[in-house]
Amino acid sequence: MPDHKKTFPQWKSQNMTKLLSNLSSDALQLTLQMLIYDPDHRITAKAALESPYFHSMPAHLIIPPQVSRNKSNSDSQNSNCSTNQSDNQ
């Protein structure tokens, strides 16, 4: 991050375990890793998605279901979009 400055003031960390006591241990660990201020030490999005927190969730809650469209419906939607775009120009 180009705007990250290591010279920003430093504060003592809060006891997040007490503040987030209602979270499961996997959720707490992930949250703590995501709240690290220094981006060099913060968990990446890819690593976060591989967290045990997400392994315990049903797959349908993590991965959106595929939207099924029949070809004729999507073709008519595409032609409507191009007609509307040309009308606006």
Secondary structure as UniProt FT lines:
FT   TURN            2..3
FT   TURN            6..7
FT   HELIX           16..19
FT   TURN            20..22
FT   HELIX           25..34
FT   TURN            39..41
FT   HELIX           45..49
FT   HELIX           52..55
FT   HELIX           59..62
FT   HELIX           71..88
//
